[in-house]
Amino acid sequence: MARRLTAASLSLLSLLTFTACTGGDVQEPPADADSSPRIVVASGQDVTGKNGIRQQLIDAWNAKEGEHGYRARLVELPGSADQQRSQLLGALQSGSAEYDVVNLDVTWIPEFAEAGRIRPLDDSAVKEPEDLIKSVDRTSYWDGKRYAVPFNSDAGLLYYRKDHLVKASASRTDLGGDDVSWDGLRELRGPLDDAGIDDYEAIWTTQLAAYEGRTVNAIEAFASAVPNFRLTDGDGNYVATEEQLTTGMTELWERTQSPYLLEGSAESREAESLSAFAEGRTTFLRHWPYVYPTLHETFGKNLGVARLPGKAVLGGQSLAVTSSTSEQRAAKAAELIAFLTDPDSERCLLRAGFAATRASAYEEPETAPDCRHARAYAEGPTASPTGEGTGRMPPDRMADGTSYFRGILRPALGAAVERPRTPLYGAVTHTLTTELDALYGPPRGPGGSRPGVAEIAKSLDEALRKILPG
């Protein structure tokens, strides 16, 4: 297959990564004479495309207008995640945008809460809280109070090309559960190099450009190498040590160096790494769950997916009510959040390709809640080349009989580790990406040399101590 993928498949991959990573124009509501009061929801762009699952859930809420008298409007913010964070903070600080509900990356919750931009939530904003996956729901709190409700979750997964493993005469071509390790991947270098695979260049690729993807890969390596690793405690105090950072940095260095890692990965984001995998330049890819439906459609039985070796980082977005909205609107906003995150909505999100935040969404189809809120997703969608939802269900059963939802995705979420919990997360991730330039940026030492991992870890430890309390 490699570079000979159909034009439609490559178009679909390009569309999906574009919407996930770069955002788009702010979505304006259609002009009409409807004078119903509005609940405005600000969010990044929906990776399921135009009129995707988030908009359909909003539409389902609006269909109940006679019950609550309010209509919701979704505003999609342009730009990267960092740019969206800046837009939201700026808008809420200045009052330039009247947002009632904000869809926040889980790492932003302490910052927005500490700054007084979002308000604590009571039980009315959460239906069946015991159904929420505990590791996911923990990200909703700051200073002992709930400030958000999980909307969709995320955890890194390992995708792989079974056709490559067959050509390399690998002993196994189905790598489920915990059967794959970084040492095991490195052992495949020789067989894959000798297999004569068209366009093949390296074992794996990931996202190591100087943005949040680099931070995620670093935390995954640190947490894999150091038991119970944390940069910060529950109060945001710095608790890591230089020794721990050195151990973690060594792991990061070993898994991301040539000849195992694809050349150019230090400049790759989600789009570039996905394209390299689709073109057959690598056998393995670290990426997020939202690409699974499209990759499965493209490669069929030749696609494999497994939990990431070692630890994966927990991602996702959560819904919060802004402090600037009135008490009456805040009450309606909490009702909207409860609707958008209820078991039915979470089942719809799962069928759209998002990682659901509720345990019940991962039950067997005959016992799980139906997707009643969004009828177009009763069968489940992926994005189409035009950006419209297509109503296709992401396949659950893989070629080896493993359930993707229950055997891969759900355990990955339960075992994933959090990124640092701190109101200063923006400064932390900037420090990490900057300090790791010593590994992935241009060589700066004498004769084009790089510092050793111990030296980089020492510099990182000193930099983090300057910006974090404790």
C-alpha positions, 0 to 999 in steps of 0.5 A: 500500500504505502504511497499508493494509498487511494487519493480519497484515503489520503484526503481523509487522513489530511482532513482529520489531522487538520481539524484536530491540530490547527482548528478552523474559522470560528463557527458563526450561528445561522442568522434567524429570528429565534429570540430564545436565550442562548447558552454559548459553548466555546470549544476547540474544533470537533475532530469528527468534522463539520456537523460532528458529534458535538454539534449534534449533541447541542442540536439534541439539547436544542430540540428540548427547548420547550422543556428548558426555554434556552438554546445552546450555541457552539462556538469553535475556536481557531488555532492550536490548543495553546492558542485556544487557551490564550483566547479563552483566558483573554476573552474571560479576563476582558469580558470580550466574549460572553461564554457560558460554558468552556470546553477545557483541556484537562491540564487547564482546569487548575489554572482557570479555577485558580484565576477565578474564571470558572465556578465550582459545580454542584451535583446538578451538573453530573448525572450518575457520577459513579459511572465516570471513569475514576482516573478521568474524573480526578482531573475535574477537581482543584483544591478539593472542589469539582470545577468541570465534568469530563466530556471526552477523554484521551490516552496515547495508543500504539498503532502498527502495520501488520503487513510490515510484520508479516514481511519481516517474518515477525513471530507475532503480528497481533500485539494485544494487551501488554505484549509489546515493549520498547525493547521488543520494538527495537529488536524488530529493527534488523528484520524490518530493515531486511524485509525490503518493504517499499518506502520503509525508513524506521521502526516508529514515529511520534510527535516531538516538535516543540509543542505539547506533543513533546511534553506528552512524550517526555511525561510518558517516558519519565512515568515509564522509567520512574515508579509513581513519578510525579512532577507536582503533587496535588497542590501543585508543588514541585516534588520530582528530583534531579535523579528521577529526571535523569532516569526519565531522560535516559528512557526518553533518549533511548526510545527516540533516537536514530535508527529506531525513530523516524528522521524528522520526528523532532519536527513532527506534530499529529499530522506529520507523524500520521502521514508518515505512518500512512505512507509506510515509512514506519511500522509503529505510530504513537497517536491518539484514539481519534485516528483509529476509525480512519486508519482502520478504514484505510488499512483494514486487517493490516492495521493493529492497535495496542496499548502504548508500552509503559505509561501513556498520558491522559488527555481529554477535555472537560466542560466548565461553567464560567464565573462571568455568567449570571446565576440563572444562566449558570444553572441552565449551563449546568443542566446543559453540561449534565446532558452533554456528559450523560451516559447516552451522550458518552455512548454517542461520543465513543461511536464518533471516535472519541474516548468516552469518559463513562464506564457504561459506554464500554459495556457490550452493545446489548447492555450499553446505553443507546446513542439516542441523542444523535441519531446520525451516530446510532451506527457511529461516524467517521469524518468524510472528505467533505467534513460531514459526519458519515454515520459509520461505527468505528469497528470494535472487533479487530482481526484477532478478535480483540475488542478495541473499546473494551480490550484496548481503549478502556484499559488504556484510560484506566492506567494512564498517568496525569500531566502535572496538576498545577495552575502554572501548567503553561509555564511547565510545558513551555519549560519542558519543551524548551529544555528538551531542545537540547535533545531535539533542537539543533546541536549547540555544543562545541563541534556540533555536540549535544549535552548528556542526559544528566546535564539536560536533566540537571538544567530541567530540574533547576528551571522547574524549581524556579517556576514551581512552588515547593 
